[in-house]
Amino acid sequence: MKYMGSKARFAKDLLPIITKDRLPNQAYVEPFAGGMNMIDKVNGIRMANDQHQELMAMWHALIYENWDPPQTISEAKYKHIKYNQSEYPKHLVAYVGFNSFGGKWFAGYRRDKEGKRDYWGEHYRNITKQVPKLEGIILSSQSYLDLDIPDESIIYCDPPYAKTTAYRDGFNHHTFWEWCRQQAQKGHQIFISEYSAPPDFKCIWEKDAKTTFSWHADHLEAKLAVERLFVYAI
Ligand SMILES: C[S@@+](CC[C@H](N)C(=O)[O-])C[C@H]1O[C@@H](n2cnc3c(N)ncnc32)[C@H](O)[C@@H]1O
């Protein structure tokens, strides 16, 4: 699924590192699963959480309720759903809200001036292609701070990045890094995607990446950022 901050293009670099020492039956947990663009490529026991309630209602409907989403939505309907969200089921609100510019929540109806691109068809195909790969996954929708994580799990965190945060709720990065330290001390293997981290975290992978991630970069040239993967150096 096209999703703001998606890790789809880094999955083939990151997952072999993250799952290198995974044991049989060891749980793989993503507290910030978003568009499921990493976890859809992982096997075995998997837990996907995201605080975004509508988004997780959408994944639940697709994976466990056999929901076949609409293949097209008119601009008038998009706007009606955007401004009257409580009148619609959460899963539909998410499906529509995320088919916006840059995979951002209701950031505008996608329209191709030349009429060549079928954005709704692409959205439909991208999402429905993921669904079979997510069978059996355990879903939840709460703050990462409230997650109940099985002992000795692998935890992959892809939180809203510092300085580029454009998600609905404020995100306390200090609290987040402290939580990561605690998870490592509890015996989990924890990996974090970010551009930078406090000095007691070690960078184990990095790659240049063009991004249009910030709200402010929407209409500017893509800027260069370095994607990094960190672990806690206990
Ligand atoms: C960078 S995105 C994850 C993208 C995902 N890895 C992908 O490839 O599609 C970060 C996610 O964190 C979620 N989020 C923000 N604050 C959160 C919190 N306190 N607890 C859980 N999830 C949160 C957002 O809703 C968003 O989906």
The ligand as an SDF file (V2000), in Angstrom:
LIG
                    3D

 27 29  0  0  0  0  0  0  0  0999 V2000
    6.4940    5.7090    9.2070 C   0  0  0  0  0  0  0  0  0  0  0  0
    4.8740    5.1160    9.4860 S   0  0  0  0  0  0  0  0  0  0  0  0
    5.0540    3.3650    9.3380 C   0  0  0  0  0  0  0  0  0  0  0  0
    5.1440    2.9220    7.8990 C   0  0  0  0  0  0  0  0  0  0  0  0
    5.2710    1.4110    7.6890 C   0  0  0  0  0  0  0  0  0  0  0  0
    6.5340    0.9010    8.1870 N   0  0  0  0  0  0  0  0  0  0  0  0
    5.1630    1.0730    6.2130 C   0  0  0  0  0  0  0  0  0  0  0  0
    6.1830    0.6570    5.6080 O   0  0  0  0  0  0  0  0  0  0  0  0
    4.0800    1.2150    5.6340 O   0  0  0  0  0  0  0  0  0  0  0  0
    4.6320    5.4130   11.2040 C   0  0  0  0  0  0  0  0  0  0  0  0
    3.3040    4.9280   11.8060 C   0  0  0  0  0  0  0  0  0  0  0  0
    3.3060    5.1540   13.2250 O   0  0  0  0  0  0  0  0  0  0  0  0
    1.9550    5.3260   13.6310 C   0  0  0  0  0  0  0  0  0  0  0  0
    1.9710    5.9240   14.9820 N   0  0  0  0  0  0  0  0  0  0  0  0
    2.2120    7.2150   15.3280 C   0  0  0  0  0  0  0  0  0  0  0  0
    2.2210    7.3630   16.6640 N   0  0  0  0  0  0  0  0  0  0  0  0
    1.9900    6.1270   17.1970 C   0  0  0  0  0  0  0  0  0  0  0  0
    1.8990    5.6130   18.5300 C   0  0  0  0  0  0  0  0  0  0  0  0
    2.0430    6.4150   19.5840 N   0  0  0  0  0  0  0  0  0  0  0  0
    1.6710    4.2970   18.7100 N   0  0  0  0  0  0  0  0  0  0  0  0
    1.5110    3.4640   17.6320 C   0  0  0  0  0  0  0  0  0  0  0  0
    1.5750    3.8950   16.3450 N   0  0  0  0  0  0  0  0  0  0  0  0
    1.8130    5.2080   16.1210 C   0  0  0  0  0  0  0  0  0  0  0  0
    1.3520    6.1840   12.5310 C   0  0  0  0  0  0  0  0  0  0  0  0
   -0.0640    6.0400   12.4970 O   0  0  0  0  0  0  0  0  0  0  0  0
    2.0540    5.6250   11.2840 C   0  0  0  0  0  0  0  0  0  0  0  0
    1.2380    4.6610   10.6560 O   0  0  0  0  0  0  0  0  0  0  0  0
  1  2  1  0
  2  3  1  0
  2 10  1  0
  3  4  1  0
  4  5  1  0
  5  6  1  0
  5  7  1  0
  7  8  2  0
  7  9  1  0
 10 11  1  0
 11 12  1  0
 11 26  1  0
 12 13  1  0
 13 14  1  0
 13 24  1  0
 14 15  1  0
 14 23  1  0
 15 16  2  0
 16 17  1  0
 17 18  1  0
 17 23  2  0
 18 19  1  0
 18 20  2  0
 20 21  1  0
 21 22  2  0
 22 23  1  0
 24 25  1  0
 24 26  1  0
 26 27  1  0
M  CHG  2   2   1   9  -1
M  END
$$$$
